[in-house]
């Protein structure tokens, strides 16, 4: 049986590490292994061509050279309309002989570029649009604009978490009672600068086991949580502000028990999830964040701002009623919101019944989010 050739176009890919990179890696390797695809990934984070996991990786070209580069594929998938050659692709759709599937990942680019949106809409028969949930803004945008859209959820490799035996605390010499984890690269809007504020608030929270919170507000007293460490795990990325944001957050963290770990092996990141007591998701804007699924896979309860489809996930707590957003749709995080976020952390750690209940909730139907049950849905889209 002849292999079908699938081209995947993206800004960042393996061996770069991040959420979208992980998604693309799992999809492409399973399509190669289980569905007889030849998968070619064209990425701007790729400097040289290489092959790994049965997948071919190529540096993405630009302009007319990009159109020529992708021309031999039977199907194309673009991961995010923020892909840097997306406009080139849409403008040249008449020169592309195959169907193009677009994982919108928010669809933010087309919403702010009406010319590109109009070109896509006028040629919608040549496109498949994919969102990760029916409650994400990109799905609503499709419905409002009468665009056909398919839902393919994000996934996680459950065995990766279940088979990890690394003693993360011992390897990284962590002695504190509680580990509060944040995993995210330093892109705009990921909210790592909020971690120092959370650390300060937690040091003044009075746990319920010692003194009941009055009106659920903080008291400026020195009897809060002390025996915790906040871990920020991130990877170096080809992004101009990576180091700027990192240095700024480090400076704001002076005197606080926040550790910054960079460029860890993937197995150590998984071990960090497994070893942590709680995941703090501080991103101010998202679509369908992978780290929430990874928290569920590691049986780690989470606290998150109300972003993307997080409110539809079990296993954690969402800071509700976040009505203040900036002009680009990012949540505005004021002191009141930080207080509420921090109280959720304290109440979770202090109430073992609630804590264990969140773990149990996160494990309901957990197998449904395994990549082995998600990738067949992509195969259906690519086979149409």
N, C-alpha and C positions, 0 to 999 in steps of 0.2 A: 504494500500500500504506500503510495507516494505521500511524503510528508507535506503538510500544509505549512506555508511560510507566514509567520506572524511577525510584523514589525511593531516594536513598542517604542514610542517617542516620549522622552522625559528630560527634565532639567538635571536631575540627580539620580544616580543608580549605584548598584553594587560596583566597586567595593566601598563607595561612600556609604555612610550609615545614617539612617533616619527613617521616619515613618513611611514615606512614599517609596523609598528604596527597598524597605523590607517587604512592602506589599508587592512591588514589581518582581522581586526575587522569588517570592513564594509562588506567585502566579506563573511566571515563566518556567521555573524548574518543574513544576507539576504538569504543565502542559507538555513539556518535552518528554517527561518520564511516562505519563499516563495516557496521553492523547496523540502521540506521534507528530508533534509539531517541531518545526525548525523555528526557533525564536531568535530574533535579532533585535537587540536593544540599542537604540541610538540616544546617547546621553551627553550632555554638556559637562558633566563631572568626570567623564571618561577621557583620559589623555592619550591612551594607546589602545589599539584593538586587542582583545583577549577573549578567551573562552573559559567559562567556569560553570560547573553544574549542568553541563550540556547546553548552555546558553551562550550565544555570541554577543559580545559587547563591542560597540564602535563609538568613536568620538563623533558627535553629531555635527554635520556640516551646516552651512547656511545658504539661504537664498535658493537659486536654481540648482546648486550642487546638492542641497538637501533633497529637493524633489527627485533628482536623479538617484540619489543614494537609497531612497526608500521604494523605488519603483518596482522592484522585482518581487515584492511581498504579495501574498494572496489576501491579506487583511492587515489593517493597521489599527493600533490602539494608542491614543494619545492620553497620557496620564496628566490631567489638568489642562484647562484651556489657558492657563498661565505659562504653558510650555513656550519657550522663547521663539520658536519658529511656527507657532500656531497660526499666526496671521498669514505667513507664507503658504502654509498648507491649505487654508480655507480659500485664499485667493487663487490657488492653482488646482482647485478640486477637479476641474474639467480635465486636467492632465494626469489624474490619478485613477487607475483602472480598477481599484478595489474599494470596498466599503470601509469607512473609517469609524471606529468606535471611540467616543470621547468620554472618558471618566471626568466629569465636570469638576469634582473636588471643590465645589462652591460656585463654579461658573462666574467668578468675579470679573474675569477679563472681558467676557462678552457683555456683561451687564454695564460696563463702563465704556465699551467701544461699539456703539450701535451699527457702524458700518460692517464690522465683522459679524455681528449677530444677524444682520439682514442677509449677508451672503450665505451664512449657514442656513437660515430659515428658508431661503429661496432654493437651496439645494439639499433639503432635509432628507430626501430619498437616498442620498449617498452617505448619510451619517446615522449611527446609533448613539443615542445619548444615555449615559449611565450615571446614576447617583447611588450613594451607599445607604440611603434611608429615605423613607417617605416623609420624614419630619425635618429634613435638612432644607435650608433656604434654596438650594439649587433645584430640588424637586418641585417646590412651590413655584419657582420661577418658570420651570418647564410647563407646569400645568397652566399657569396664568397666561403663558404665551402659546398655548395649544401645540406644544411640542411633544411628540411621543418620547417616552422615557422609560428605561428599564432600571429596576433596583437590584443591585448586587452588593450585599453587605461586605464590610471588611471582615477579616478573619485573623486567626492566631494559630500558631503551631503548638498545640497542647503538649505534645510529647517533649518538645524543647524545654518546657518548664517542669514537667513531671520527672524527667530523667536527669535533671541537673543536680549534681551532688557536691558542688563547690561550697565550702564553708566561707561565705562572704565576710562575716564578722571577723573570723580569724585571719583571713587573707589580708584584710584592710585594717586590722587592728582597731575594731570599733568596740568600745567598752560601754557606751551609753545604753540605758534601758530601752529607749525607743529610737527606731530609725524612721524618719519621715523622708520619703523619697520623692524627688522630682527628676524626670528624665525628659529632656527636650534640648534641641539645638538652639543656639542663640540667634534666632530670627526675630524680626520685629513682631511684637504682639504675643510672644510666648510667655511673658510675665515673670521671668526669673527675678526681676527687680522687686517683686512683691514678697519673695521669700524672706528677706531681712525684716520686713514689717511683720510677717507672721511669727518669726522667731521672737521678736520683741513682745508681741501680744501674748504669745504662749507663756512667756516667763511671768506674766501677771494674771493668768487665768487661775482661778481658785477651783480645783477639781471638786466635783460633787461629793466625792467620798470624804473630803475634808471640810468643805463649807459650801453650802448651796449658793449657786449663782443668783444674785438678786436682779430680777427683771432681765436676766440673760445679758447683763452688761459687765464690762470689765471693771475691776477695782484697781486702782493704782497702788497696789501693795506688793510686797516682795514674798509672796507665798505661792507662786504659780509653778508651772512645770520647769524643771531644771535639767533633769536627766534625759535629755533627748539631743539628737543630732539631725540636722537637715542635710541630706545629701543631694547635691546637684550633679547629675551625670549628663554629659554632653559630648558631642564630637566636633572636631574642627571641620568647618565647612567653607566652601568657596563662596563666601558671602561677605561683602565689604564691611559689614558692621558686626561680624562675629566677635572679634577681639574687643571692639569698642563696648559692646553690650556686656561681655564677660568681665572686662576690667571695671566697668561701672558697678556691676553687681557685687564684685569682690570688694570694692572700696566701701560700698554701703554695708557690707557684712563684717567689717572690722569690729572685733570684740564679741562677735556672736558665734555660736557653735554651728557654723555652716561650712561644709567641706565641698570643694569643687573637684570632681574627678572627670578627667578628659580622656577620650579615645580609648575606652576600655574594650577588651575583646567582648564579642557578643555574648559568650557564655558567662562572663562576669556580670554583664548587665542583667541577664536572666537571673543569676544568683542574687543580685541586689534586690530584684523584685521579690524573690522568694524569701529573703531575709528581712525585708522591711515590715514594719508594723502598720504603716499607712502610706498611701500615695497621695501627694498634694498636687493637683493639676491646676496650674495657675494661668493657663493660656486664656487670652482675652477674646479670641475668635477662633473657631474651629468648624469642621464639617463632621467627620466621623473619626475621632481620634483613636489611633491604634493603642496608645498606652493605657486607655481604659480597659480594653480587651485583655491586654497583657496583665493588668492588675487582677482582673477576674481569673485569668489562667493561673496566677500565682497565689490565689486566695488572699489577696491583699486588699482590704477595704480602701476606698478612696473618697476624697473630698474634692469637688470641682466647682468652678464657676459655671453658670448656665450658658454653655456654648454648644453649637452643633446639635448632635443627637444624644448628648450625654444624659439628658433627662429621661430618655427612654431605656437607659441601661440600669440593670440591677447590680447591687453589690457596693453601693456607696451613697454619698449624700451630695446633693446639688444645692448650692446657694441660690435660692429662688428670688423672684421679683427684682431682677437686675434690669431696670428700665432705662438707665442712662447709657447711651452709646455715642461714640463720636461720629463724624461724617462718613467714616469708612466702615462703620458697623462694628467697631471694637468696643467691648464693654469698658466703661469708665470705672476704675476701681478706686473708690474713696476710702477713708478711714473706717466708715461704718461697714462697708462691704468686707474689708480686711478683718474687722472684729467678728463678723458673722462667720467668715471662713474659719478663723482660728478657734472660735467656740465650738464649731462642728468637730474640729480635730480633737479638742480637749474632751468633749463629751463622748466621742467615739472611743478614745483611749481609756477613759475612766469608767465606761459602762460596758463590762464584759458581755453582758447579755446582748446588748445592742450590737456590739462589735461582732460577736459570733453569728448573730442573725444576718448581718450584712454579708458575711462570708457565705452563709448558706444560700442567701438570695442570689449571690453572684454565681453560684454553681448550678442554678436551675437552667436546664437545657444547654449546658456549657458545650456539649458536643456539636451543637448547631453552628458554632462560630469557628470550628476547626477548619483550617484551609482545605483539608481533604473534602469537606462538604460545601465549600464555597467555590473552588475552582471549576467544578462541573457547570456552574451557572455562567461563568465566563466562556467556557467552551460552547455552550448553547448559543450565546450571543455571536461568537466568532464563526459559528457553523451555519448561520442563517443565510 
